[in-house]
Amino acid sequence: MSKEEKDYLAESYFLNGEVFQKTADRMGYPQLAIYLKQQGVGLIEFVLYPDGHIENVKILQSTNAEALDDSLRLLIEQSAKSLKRPPKPITIRVRGNYNLRMQ
């Protein structure tokens, strides 16, 4: 990883984390996953470009629930334009934790 990429990741880590969390809060827990009582942890990777578009979105570790994997992919797509822009294309990995809370 180049110094430029390391600097970008260090500078944008918390800012981008907030963007992902706000988007996730707005989206809410997938209704099908609630009905099926699905939980899981997934890992997704994508390439973010300086103009804010993304490519090569890949699930690296499935949550083992299609509804949650789809939600994780949608989270990335909806967050992309609000992320801090890198100076050159960069590969980013994001972990998604889906846990049902009993009330």
C-alpha positions in Angstrom: 0.0 0.0 0.0 1.4 3.4 -1.0 1.9 6.3 1.5 -0.8 8.2 -0.3 -3.3 5.3 0.2 -2.3 4.9 3.9 -2.7 8.7 4.4 -6.2 8.6 2.8 -7.3 5.7 5.0 -6.0 7.3 8.2 -7.7 10.6 7.4 -11.0 9.2 6.2 -11.5 6.3 8.6 -13.8 7.9 11.2 -15.5 10.2 8.6 -16.4 7.3 6.3 -17.4 5.2 9.3 -19.9 7.9 10.3 -21.3 7.9 6.7 -21.8 4.1 6.7 -23.4 4.2 10.2 -25.8 7.1 9.2 -26.8 5.2 6.0 -27.3 2.0 8.0 -29.5 3.8 10.6 -31.6 5.3 7.8 -32.0 1.9 6.0 -32.8 0.0 9.2 -32.6 -3.8 9.7 -33.9 -5.8 6.7 -37.5 -6.8 7.3 -37.0 -10.3 5.9 -34.0 -10.8 8.1 -36.1 -9.8 11.1 -38.9 -12.2 10.2 -36.4 -15.0 9.7 -34.4 -14.0 12.8 -31.2 -13.7 10.8 -28.0 -12.3 12.2 -24.4 -12.3 10.9 -21.1 -10.6 10.2 -20.1 -9.9 6.6 -17.1 -8.4 4.9 -17.4 -6.4 1.6 -14.8 -4.9 -0.6 -15.1 -2.2 -3.3 -13.0 0.3 -5.3 -13.8 3.9 -4.6 -12.8 6.4 -7.3 -12.0 10.1 -7.0 -15.3 11.1 -8.6 -17.2 9.1 -5.9 -18.3 6.2 -8.0 -17.6 2.6 -7.0 -16.8 -0.6 -8.9 -15.9 -4.2 -8.2 -18.2 -4.6 -5.2 -17.6 -8.1 -3.8 -18.8 -9.9 -0.7 -15.6 -11.4 0.8 -17.2 -13.0 3.8 -20.9 -13.7 3.6 -23.3 -13.2 6.6 -24.8 -16.5 5.6 -28.1 -14.7 5.0 -28.9 -13.4 1.5 -31.1 -10.6 2.9 -28.2 -9.3 5.0 -25.6 -9.6 2.2 -28.0 -7.7 -0.1 -28.4 -5.0 2.6 -24.6 -4.7 3.0 -24.2 -4.3 -0.7 -27.0 -1.6 -0.8 -25.4 0.2 2.2 -22.1 0.6 0.2 -24.0 1.7 -3.0 -26.0 4.3 -1.0 -23.0 5.6 0.9 -20.6 5.9 -1.9 -21.3 9.5 -3.0 -21.0 10.8 0.6 -17.6 9.2 1.3 -14.4 11.2 1.5 -12.9 11.2 -2.0 -9.6 9.6 -2.5 -6.9 11.2 -4.7 -6.7 8.0 -6.8 -8.8 4.8 -6.9 -8.5 2.8 -3.7 -9.8 -0.6 -2.5 -11.8 -0.4 0.7 -13.1 -3.2 2.9 -16.0 -2.7 5.3 -17.3 -5.1 7.9 -21.0 -5.2 8.6 -22.4 -6.5 11.9 -26.0 -7.4 11.9 -27.4 -8.2 15.4 -31.1 -8.4 16.4 -31.9 -6.7 19.6 -34.7 -8.2 21.6 -37.1 -5.7 23.2 
